[in-house]
Amino acid sequence: MPLDASAVRRGCRGEPTTATQLCGAELDRFRAIAAKDTPLTVGCTQEAALFSEAAAEIGRASPIDFANIREAAGWSSEAAQAGPKMAALLAAAAEPVPPVPSIELQSGGVILICGRDEAAVEAGNLPQGASWTSPC
């Protein structure tokens, strides 16, 4: 995947660091960067668990943000021109996300089942209080 490092630098705060095997041969390099406990965004969601685990092992307290630049921008016939999009994805991943409000509901025994196959009919025919898990 081509990476337009200058486009990423223009679109992101701080000094972006590029790597080719951060989840493999360059994992110690990641650990050194993560040890600084400064804001950190990694342009890979596929190995987020590995990076989170490595950061926890070195005692990183701050969270790590992840952006999927490969599938969302880098793997395409226009990948060579995707630098600005990658920069935007990385910058967006670093922005704080407000908490999503939720409310608690009680159905009173009434539910709406949406579907058009036997699974929906089967769920609708269950007796009250029965539990059901979708087969899909």
C-alpha positions as CSV (number, residue, x, y, z in Angstrom):
1,M,0.0,0.0,0.0
2,P,1.6,3.3,-1.0
3,L,1.7,5.9,1.8
4,D,1.9,9.6,1.1
5,A,3.7,10.6,4.3
6,S,3.8,14.3,3.4
7,A,0.0,14.3,3.0
8,V,-0.4,12.6,6.4
9,R,2.0,15.1,8.0
10,R,0.0,18.0,6.6
11,G,-3.3,16.6,7.9
12,C,-2.3,15.3,11.4
13,R,-1.2,17.0,14.6
14,G,2.3,16.3,15.9
15,E,5.0,14.5,14.0
16,P,3.6,11.3,12.3
17,T,5.9,8.3,12.2
18,T,5.7,5.8,9.4
19,A,6.5,2.1,9.5
20,T,6.2,-0.9,7.3
21,Q,6.0,-3.7,9.9
22,L,5.0,-2.1,13.1
23,C,3.0,-5.2,14.2
24,G,6.0,-7.5,13.4
25,A,9.6,-6.7,13.0
26,E,9.1,-3.1,14.3
27,L,7.0,-3.9,17.4
28,D,9.8,-2.7,19.7
29,R,9.6,0.6,17.8
30,F,5.9,0.7,18.6
31,R,6.6,0.0,22.3
32,A,9.1,2.8,22.4
33,I,6.6,5.3,20.9
34,A,3.8,4.0,23.1
35,A,5.9,4.3,26.3
36,K,5.9,8.1,25.9
37,D,2.2,8.1,27.0
38,T,1.4,11.0,24.7
39,P,-1.7,11.0,22.3
40,L,-1.2,8.1,19.9
41,T,-3.2,7.1,16.8
42,V,-2.2,3.9,14.9
43,G,-3.3,3.5,11.3
44,C,-4.2,-0.1,11.6
45,T,-7.3,-1.7,13.1
46,Q,-6.4,-5.2,12.2
47,E,-3.7,-5.5,14.8
48,A,-5.4,-3.2,17.4
49,A,-5.5,-6.1,20.0
50,L,-1.7,-6.7,19.6
51,F,-0.9,-3.0,19.9
52,S,-3.2,-2.6,22.9
53,E,-1.6,-5.6,24.6
54,A,1.9,-4.4,23.9
55,A,1.0,-1.0,25.3
56,A,-0.5,-2.5,28.4
57,E,2.7,-4.6,28.9
58,I,4.8,-1.4,29.1
59,G,2.3,0.3,31.4
60,R,0.8,2.8,29.0
61,A,-2.0,4.7,30.8
62,S,-3.5,6.7,27.9
63,P,-5.8,5.1,25.4
64,I,-4.7,4.5,21.8
65,D,-6.8,5.5,18.9
66,F,-7.0,3.4,15.8
67,A,-7.9,4.2,12.2
68,N,-8.4,1.8,9.3
69,I,-6.5,3.5,6.6
70,R,-5.7,0.3,4.6
71,E,-9.2,-0.9,3.8
72,A,-10.8,2.6,3.9
73,A,-8.2,4.3,1.6
74,G,-5.1,2.3,0.8
75,W,-6.5,-0.7,-1.0
76,S,-7.9,0.8,-4.2
77,S,-7.0,1.5,-7.7
78,E,-6.5,5.1,-6.6
79,A,-4.3,4.3,-3.6
80,A,-1.4,6.5,-4.8
81,Q,-3.7,9.5,-4.4
82,A,-5.3,8.5,-1.1
83,G,-2.8,10.4,1.2
84,P,-5.3,13.2,2.0
85,K,-8.0,10.6,2.8
86,M,-5.6,8.7,5.0
87,A,-4.7,11.9,6.8
88,A,-8.4,12.7,7.3
89,L,-9.1,9.2,8.7
90,L,-6.2,9.4,11.1
91,A,-7.2,12.9,12.3
92,A,-10.8,11.9,12.7
93,A,-9.8,8.9,14.8
94,A,-7.9,11.2,17.2
95,E,-10.9,13.4,17.8
96,P,-12.8,12.8,21.1
97,V,-16.1,11.1,20.6
98,P,-19.0,12.3,22.9
99,P,-20.7,9.6,24.9
100,V,-23.8,8.1,23.3
101,P,-26.9,8.6,25.5
102,S,-29.0,5.6,26.2
103,I,-32.3,5.0,27.8
104,E,-33.7,1.9,29.5
105,L,-37.0,0.6,28.1
106,Q,-39.5,-1.9,29.4
107,S,-41.6,-3.6,26.7
108,G,-44.5,-4.7,28.9
109,G,-44.5,-7.9,26.9
110,V,-44.9,-6.4,23.5
111,I,-42.2,-6.6,20.9
112,L,-41.9,-5.9,17.2
113,I,-40.2,-8.6,15.1
114,C,-38.9,-7.6,11.7
115,G,-38.1,-10.3,9.2
116,R,-39.4,-12.2,6.2
117,D,-38.3,-15.7,6.7
118,E,-38.9,-18.7,9.1
119,A,-36.6,-17.2,11.8
120,A,-39.0,-14.3,12.2
121,V,-42.0,-16.5,12.3
122,E,-40.3,-18.8,14.8
123,A,-39.5,-15.9,17.1
124,G,-43.0,-14.6,16.9
125,N,-44.5,-18.0,17.9
126,L,-42.4,-18.4,21.0
127,P,-44.4,-18.3,24.3
128,Q,-44.2,-15.1,26.5
129,G,-41.0,-15.1,28.6
130,A,-39.1,-17.5,26.3
131,S,-35.7,-16.5,25.1
132,W,-34.5,-16.8,21.5
133,T,-31.2,-16.4,19.8
134,S,-31.1,-15.5,16.1
135,P,-29.5,-18.2,14.0
136,C,-27.6,-15.7,11.9
